[in-house]
Amino acid sequence: MSEELVIEEKRVFMTGNEVVAWAALAAGADIMYGYPITPQNEIMHYWSRLAPRYGKDFLQTEDELSAGFATAGGVMAGRKAFTATAGSGSVLMQEPLAMAEMMRLPTVTVVQQRGGPSTATVIYSQQEVTLTTMGGNGEGMRVVYSTAGHQDLYDYTIKAFNLAWKYRFPTFVLGDGYQAKMREPLTIYDPEKRGITLLEPDPYVGREGEPGRDRPPAQYRNTYNLEEELYEKLMSDIRDFEKISTEIAEYESMHTEEAELVIVAHGIVFRAVREAVGNLREQGLRVGGFRPVTLRPLPAPQIRDLVDGLKKILVVESAYGQIARLLKEAAYGAACEIHTLFKPGVGIAAGEIEDRVKEILK
């Protein structure tokens, strides 16, 4: 496609990493801080190619720790700053991202999951769910969107910037190596022409006027001297997060009302679920599908309604029970049977899901 700022809607054919760069541009991002790691590298490549054309900036830091802290600093200076990483890079970024959680900084981080633990593979997995939703040493006061394809990558990258600056919690777009590298068609657009008002960033520090006279002094901390002081801060953030959770949480469902069994999956694995549900229903089996789009916060009331009305669910993921653990917590106490299909670090095809469903319903 021609390198023009997105003004009119258009159909394009590109890789997922390229999509993220264009979405960040459409969202009004100012600067990306990053460090190379497969499979997210091309987000940096595409952004650094676009940045000089549109007055944006890019800084490659010396490591992921620096990229995370620089992103936090960019946000505090009032810039829409973001970063991207994967795998062991995500592990390194948890220190600055935990600081962003404590200081309520609207950082945006795109994670293109790869196999783990440690270096493992550079290809694909869904093994960074626990790390991304509950990373750091805090309480997981962060928002995580799990994308299932390139249109999602575009839509939710834009939404991530708006939501981060609206509620001031670190926000994540959780993709994977397949989405990062493959090409597929999608529609790109100017969000404001779709009625999406892009929020303007607001500096935390460096405001005009003298602190204490012209404006209240700014004091942003990630260190507390007293237990009671920390407790008061944490409970305030937790109350804020719980208050907005129902507004933030998103999900997708198909044929769940009359289903005998519902297949639960997230991200790109749900694409195989869609195909499997269609094939199984053609064979006369009453099967549905459910996808949590937000993994943090989960659409807990909808999950509870789902399991209360079902005899069986099948949880499918390219990890060994990371989304299943979150699901079981939301479904605690329900009589629904929970079956699983776990393939950590490996893609899952529709045929495998169909075989597992038939085995369960036999």
N, C-alpha and C positions, 0 to 999 in steps of 0.2 A: 504494500500500500504506500501511497505517497506520504511523506512526513509532514503532514499538516495538523495543526491543532484540531481536535474533534469539534466541529461546529454543527454539522448535520449528521443524522443517523446514517450509518453505512454498515454493510455486511463486509466482514474481513475474514481472513484465514491466516492464523498466526499461532505461535507457540504460547503456552500459558505464561511463561516468564515475560514474553513481550506484552501480553495482555496486562500483566500487573503494572508494568512501566507506564503504559498508556492510561490505565485506570488511575494511577497515582497522579498523573498529569491532569486528567479530567477532574480529579478531586481537589486540585489546587495545591498539591504538595509543593513545598519549597526546596527541600534538600533531602538527599538520601546519604546516609552513612553506612558503609558496608565493608565486609571482608570476604574474600572469595571462598566459597565452598560449594561443591556440587550437591544437589542439582539446581541451586538458585542463582548460579553465577550470571546467567544472561539477564536477570533483572537489573543487576548493576550495569551490564554492558549496554542494554537498551536505554536505561535511564541516563547514563553518561553520554549517550549519543543524542538523546532528546534535550538534555538539560541546557546546553549552550544556545540552542535554537529558541528557547522560550524563557530565558532569563532565570533558569533554575540552577541549582548547585549539586555537586557530588563530591564526597570525600571518602577515599579509601583509607581506612584506618589500619593500624598495625596488627590488630587481632579483633576477635569478636567482643571481648570485654570492652575494648575501646569503642567499637561501633555502638554497643549498647549505651555506654555512658555518654558518648557524643550525641546520640539521638535524644537522650534525656536533656542534655544541655541545650540542644537546638530547640526543643519544645519550651524549655524555661525561658529562652530568649524570644519566644513568641513566633516561632516558625513551625509550619506543618512539616515535621521531620519524621522520617521513617527509616526502617532497616529491613533486611531480609537475611535469612539464614536457614540452616538445616542440621539435623543430626547432632554431632558433637559440638557444632557451633551453637546450637540451641542451649546445650548444657552450659557452655561458657557464658552465654548471655543472661543466665538466670540471676546473677548478682545485680547487674544494673537494672534488670526488669523488675526484680523484687524491690529495689529502691524506688522505681517508678510507681510501683503499687503503693508503697508506703507514703509517697509524696503526692499521690493522685495526679501523675503526669500522663497526658494523653498521647503516649507513644503508640505508634502503629508498627507492628512487626509481621512480616509475611514469612511463614515457615513452609518450605517445600520438603515434606518428610522423606527421609531415606531410612534404609534398614539399620537396625542397631542390635545390641548396644555397641558403644564406642564407634570406631570407624566403620566397621561392618561392610555394608555395600553403599554404592552411590546411586542406587537405582530408585527404590520405592519402598514404602511401608506405611502403616498407620500406627507406628510404635511411639509416636511423640504426643499422644493424647494426654497421658498422665502428666508428662513434663510441661505441656503447654497450658493445660487447665489448672494445674495445682503446683506449678514450678516455684522455685525459691523457697524461702522458709516462712512464708506468711500463710494467709487463709484463702488464697486464690481469688482475690478481688480483681478479676480481669474478665474480659469478654473474648470468647473464641468462636469464630465462624468456621465451620467445616465445609469446604467447597467440593462440588461434584463435577466441575467442568469449567470450561473457559468463560461461559456467560456468568457463572457464579463468581469466578475470579474477578471479573470486571465489576459486577454489581456490588459485591461485598467488600472489595477494596475501597470503593467510593464510600460505601456505608460505614466502613471501619473508621475512616477519618472523621466523618460527621459525628458518629457516636462517641468516639474518643474525646473529641473537644466538647461535646454536649455534657457528658457525665464525668469526664476527667478520671477514667480508669484506663489502664493499658489495654489495648485491643489487638487481637491477633487474627490473621487470616491463615487458616491451617489447610494448605494444599498438600501436594505430594509430588514425587519425582515423575510420575506418569503425566500428570497435568502440566508440570513444568516444561517437559520436553516435547510432548506431542503437539500436533497442529490440529485445529478443528475450527469450524466457522462459528462466528458470534456476531452480535450487533453491538457496535460501540456508539456512544452518544454523548451529548453535552447534558450532564445531569440537570442543570438549571432549566433546560428546555423541556424536561420531563417533570418540572415542578419541584425538583429537589433543591432546596436552598442550602448552599454550601456555607457552613459556619466559618467565620473568620477566626484565625488564631489570636490569642490574647496573651501578651507577655506576662510571665510570672515575676521577672526581675527587670530592672532597667527602666521602670516607668518614669514619666516626668514628675517633677516636684520633689520636695524634701520629705522623706519619711517622717511620720509623726506630726508634721505640720500641714502639708498639702494633701497627704494621703496616709492611710494606715500603713505601718511598717510591714514589709513582707518578710515572713519567717517560715521557711520551708525546711523541714527536718526529716531525717530518717533515723535519728538517734534520740532516745528518751532516757532520762535519769531514773525515773521512778516507775515501778510496776503499775501503780494506779494511773499514772499519766499515759503510759502505753495502752493500758486497758481502755481508757476513755477514748483514745484516738481510734483504736481498732474497732470498738463497738459502734462508734459513729460511722465509720466506713462500711461496716457490715450492714448496719441498718439502711444506709443509702443504697447499697448494692441490692439488698433484698427488696427494697421498695420498688426499684426499677426493673427487677428481674422479669416480671410478667410482661412488661412492655418490650423488653429486649428479645426474649426467647422466641425462636422461630422453629418451625418443623414442616415436614411434607408428609402427607399420608395418601395411600391409594387402596381402595377396596377394603378398608378396615372394619366397616360397619357390620358386614355379614360374614366376615372371615372366621374360619375355624382355626387358622394359624396365621400369624403375622410375622413377617421377616423384618427384623430391625437391623439397620446398617447406617453408616454415615459416609460422607465423602464420596470418592469415586467408586467405592464398592457398591453404593446404592444404585449405580448405573446397571450393574449386573443383576441387582435385585429387581429393578424395573422389568428387565427382559425376562427374568425367571418367573415373576408374578404373571406376566402376560401369557407365557407358555403354559404355566400350570393351570391357569383359569380356562384356557382353551381346552384343556384336558378334563375339565369339570371339577377341579379341586378348588375349594373355597379358601383362597390364600390372598393375603394383603401385604402391604409394605408400609413401613414407618421409618422416617429419616429425621433425626434431630439435626437441624441446621446449626443451631447454637449448642456447643458442647459445654459452654460455661457462659451464662447459666443454662442449664438444661430446661426444656419445656416440661417441667416436672408434673404439673396438673394434667397435661395431655397424656403423658406416659402413665400416670396413675389411672386415668380413665380407660386407657387402652388395656392395661393388664387386669383391671377389675372386670372387664367384660369378655375376657378370653380364657380359653383352656390352655393354649400353647403359644409360645413365641420362639422364634429362632433368631439368635444374635449372630451376625456374620461380620467378621472383621479380619483385616490383615495384621493382627496383633494377637497376643494371647490373653484376651479378656480385659483390655483397657477400657473400651466403651461399655463392655458388659458390667464391669464393676460400678460404673456411674449409673447404669440402668437399674441394677439391682438395688442400689441405694434409694433411687426414686420409687422403685416398686416394692419396697420392703413391706412384708406382711401380706402381700397378695398371694392367692392360691394358684396363680397361673404357673404352668410348667415352663421353665426356661431351658431351652436347648441351645447348643452352640455349634458354630463352624469357625474355628480359629486357624488361620494360616499366617503366622507372624512373618512379615517381610516378604510375602509372596502375593501376587495378584490372584483374585478369585473370579472364576468364570461362572456364567449363568448356569451352565450344565451341572456344575458341582453343587450349586445351591438347589437346583431342582432335584437332584439325586438325594440330597440330605432331607429335603422336605418330604419326599416320598417315603424315605426310611422312617421318619418320625410318624407319619400318618398311617403307616401300614397297619 
